[in-house]
Amino acid sequence: MRTLLASFVILTACASKPLPALPAVDLGKIKIDHVYVKISSQDYRAIEKSDFFAGSKLYFTELNKTVSRWSGHYISGREGYLELFDRDAMAKLSQIGEQGFGLISETTGEIEKIHALFPPSEGSPFQEQKFELSKSPSSRNTYSWSAQSAIWVAEVDPTFAGVKGAVDRTRWMTYFRNKKSDKSVPLAGEILEVHSTLRPAQLAFFAQVLERLGFVKAEGSKFVKGAQSITFTQGDEERITRVRFSLAAPYTGKRRAETFGNVHVEVTPEGITWTFAKPK
């Protein structure tokens, strides 16, 4: 098994400290790549035992896939994916938190621009760490961490860069799935919407981070970039509540739905929606 080193640049930040205004920086090629959510062990096992995804071609699904020091259910569309973690099994791995928003740069060189957006003078220095990732291309990652939530930005290894430095998403997702060829083409496309609850301080902090990364604030606490959006709701916890994927091809079948405890999946001609209810 080939093991490569990936560089993770960590941005430690104080959620209660406002970020000063900075000139706009062109980060037009950054988009939502994935999200991760912690769910109960019972819900995690229910998904593992279900045949809902088998033969459906909705997603490329890898259950209990191990990546570095954690494992989870990896549910991939053509250009985005969902990570589901067992909350009990991951309790000791504090760096994961409760939820994460994974962004990706579709051109090389964007991480350097992000460094400029969050200078050490603001009291938020970057720190380098090394992680061994099995069967994964080398990549640079930076994340903003606040309490139990994180926003990650990844820059894929130039090996996956094509014309003018643009990342070949088909090659990247194929490699991510550990496949030599993309024979299994899922119906799900990219992530269109992410909805999350955050505590007041975390909401204010992440709103500032997203705006610096090129998201435009729409109504309320909705932040939009292209066809994608992240919407925050103020609450007493930090939890992703809903994720909607686009369809990469028309869906003409009947509405399909499945519930795994507090996790609900629904397939319609408008897209595939995951809902994560608050555990009772």
CORVENPE-V239026 format. One record per run of one state. SS is the DSSP state (helix for helix, strand for strand, loop for the rest). FROM is the first residue (numbers start at 1). TO is the last residue. Records with the same first field share a line. If there is no record, write none. Layout:
BEGIN
SS=FROM-TO  FROM-TO
END
This chain:
BEGIN
loop=1-2  13-29  40-40  50-59  68-69  77-80  87-98  106-106  108-109  118-119  123-125  135-138  147-148  157-157  162-162  168-168  177-187  199-199  213-215  218-221  226-227  235-238  248-255  261-262  269-270  277-280
strand=3-12  30-39  60-67  70-76  81-86  99-105  107-107  126-134  139-146  149-156  161-161  166-167  188-198  216-217  222-225  228-234  239-247  256-260  263-268  271-276
helix=41-49  110-117  120-122  158-160  163-165  169-176  200-212
END
